[in-house]
Amino acid sequence: MEEICMKYTVITGASSGIGYEAALAFAARGKHLVIAARREEELQKLKKEVQQINESLEVIIYTGDLSSAEEAHRFYESLKNLEVETFINNAGFGNYDPIAQ
Ligand SMILES: NC(=O)c1ccc[n+]([C@@H]2O[C@H](COP(=O)([O-])OP(=O)(O)OC[C@H]3O[C@@H](n4cnc5c(N)ncnc54)[C@H](OP(=O)(O)O)[C@@H]3O)[C@@H](O)[C@H]2O)c1
């Protein structure tokens, strides 16, 4: 019998901005998601929005600070048994300070 394996799109920095919108865009194309960031509430809000688009989609929330090596390793461990189709490593921040005064 053929095994049905679920494929996931993993998006870090999904709680706002480009990551949030990318999650909605992938959901609109029928993709199961793993969404990661520090702000759990925003990820829960995104999960609800995704499930309004398509209630059959699986959305796994990962909450953690990916600037910590330990957390990044924990995140990797949490993904190990999933089939990752696409990985969008978008978490980050901009520094708008001038580089010279
Ligand atoms: N917008 C632009 O014009 C632009 C231009 C060049 C590059 N970029 C890059 O594109 C990416 C997205 O930009 P954006 O404008 O969408 O920014 P944004 O709205 O500030 O989103 C950044 C995302 O990264 C997450 N994040 C930040 N630090 C994190 C950490 N330590 N651990 C886990 N998650 C973290 C934030 O979630 P939490 O706060 O919930 O953790 C948020 O979901 C960033 O990497 C940014 O540097 C953006």
The ligand as a Tripos MOL2 file, in Angstrom:
@<TRIPOS>MOLECULE
LIG
   48    52     1     0     0
SMALL
NO_CHARGES

@<TRIPOS>ATOM
      1 N1         10.8210   44.5730    4.8060 N.am      1 LIG1
      2 C1         11.9010   44.8850    4.1080 C.2       1 LIG1
      3 O1         11.9620   45.8790    3.3500 O.2       1 LIG1
      4 C2         13.1530   44.0130    4.1990 C.ar      1 LIG1
      5 C3         14.2770   44.3440    3.4460 C.ar      1 LIG1
      6 C4         15.3960   43.5080    3.5120 C.ar      1 LIG1
      7 C5         15.3990   42.3870    4.3110 C.ar      1 LIG1
      8 N2         14.2930   42.1030    5.0300 N.ar      1 LIG1
      9 C6         14.3220   40.9000    5.8790 C.3       1 LIG1
     10 O2         13.1810   40.0970    5.5890 O.3       1 LIG1
     11 C7         12.7300   39.4620    6.7980 C.3       1 LIG1
     12 C8         11.2750   39.7980    7.0810 C.3       1 LIG1
     13 O3         11.1150   41.1990    7.1450 O.3       1 LIG1
     14 P1          9.7650   41.8730    7.6010 P.3       1 LIG1
     15 O4          9.7670   43.2460    7.0550 O.co2     1 LIG1
     16 O5          8.6300   40.9660    7.2840 O.co2     1 LIG1
     17 O6         10.0400   41.9680    9.1810 O.3       1 LIG1
     18 P2          9.0790   41.8230   10.4500 P.3       1 LIG1
     19 O7          7.6740   42.1530   10.1490 O.co2     1 LIG1
     20 O8          9.7830   42.5380   11.5710 O.co2     1 LIG1
     21 O9          9.1310   40.2550   10.7410 O.3       1 LIG1
     22 C9         10.2550   39.6470   11.2770 C.3       1 LIG1
     23 C10         9.8380   38.2620   11.7170 C.3       1 LIG1
     24 O10        10.9880   37.6110   12.2620 O.3       1 LIG1
     25 C11        10.6550   37.1100   13.5440 C.3       1 LIG1
     26 N3         11.8460   37.1290   14.3740 N.ar      1 LIG1
     27 C12        12.6830   38.1720   14.5860 C.ar      1 LIG1
     28 N4         13.6570   37.8150   15.4320 N.ar      1 LIG1
     29 C13        13.4190   36.5210   15.7560 C.ar      1 LIG1
     30 C14        14.0760   35.5910   16.6230 C.ar      1 LIG1
     31 N5         15.1470   35.9470   17.3260 N.pl3     1 LIG1
     32 N6         13.5830   34.3430   16.7310 N.ar      1 LIG1
     33 C15        12.4700   33.9880   16.0320 C.ar      1 LIG1
     34 N7         11.7980   34.8140   15.2100 N.ar      1 LIG1
     35 C16        12.2760   36.0700   15.0830 C.ar      1 LIG1
     36 C17         9.5730   38.0270   14.0760 C.3       1 LIG1
     37 O11         8.7520   37.3410   14.9980 O.3       1 LIG1
     38 P3          8.7410   37.5180   16.5840 P.3       1 LIG1
     39 O12         9.0170   38.9450   16.9100 O.co2     1 LIG1
     40 O13         7.3710   37.0490   16.9620 O.co2     1 LIG1
     41 O14         9.7990   36.5700   17.0600 O.co2     1 LIG1
     42 C18         8.7700   38.2930   12.8030 C.3       1 LIG1
     43 O15         7.8640   37.2410   12.5750 O.3       1 LIG1
     44 C19        13.6740   39.9280    7.9120 C.3       1 LIG1
     45 O16        14.6720   38.9580    8.0710 O.3       1 LIG1
     46 C20        14.2390   41.2200    7.3720 C.3       1 LIG1
     47 O17        15.5020   41.5150    7.9320 O.3       1 LIG1
     48 C21        13.1780   42.8780    5.0080 C.ar      1 LIG1
@<TRIPOS>BOND
     1     1     2 1
     2     2     3 2
     3     2     4 1
     4     4     5 ar
     5     4    48 ar
     6     5     6 ar
     7     6     7 ar
     8     7     8 ar
     9     8     9 1
    10     8    48 ar
    11     9    10 1
    12     9    46 1
    13    10    11 1
    14    11    12 1
    15    11    44 1
    16    12    13 1
    17    13    14 1
    18    14    15 2
    19    14    16 1
    20    14    17 1
    21    17    18 1
    22    18    19 2
    23    18    20 1
    24    18    21 1
    25    21    22 1
    26    22    23 1
    27    23    24 1
    28    23    42 1
    29    24    25 1
    30    25    26 1
    31    25    36 1
    32    26    27 ar
    33    26    35 ar
    34    27    28 ar
    35    28    29 ar
    36    29    30 ar
    37    29    35 ar
    38    30    31 1
    39    30    32 ar
    40    32    33 ar
    41    33    34 ar
    42    34    35 ar
    43    36    37 1
    44    36    42 1
    45    37    38 1
    46    38    39 2
    47    38    40 1
    48    38    41 1
    49    42    43 1
    50    44    45 1
    51    44    46 1
    52    46    47 1
@<TRIPOS>SUBSTRUCTURE
     1 LIG1         1 GROUP 0 **** ****
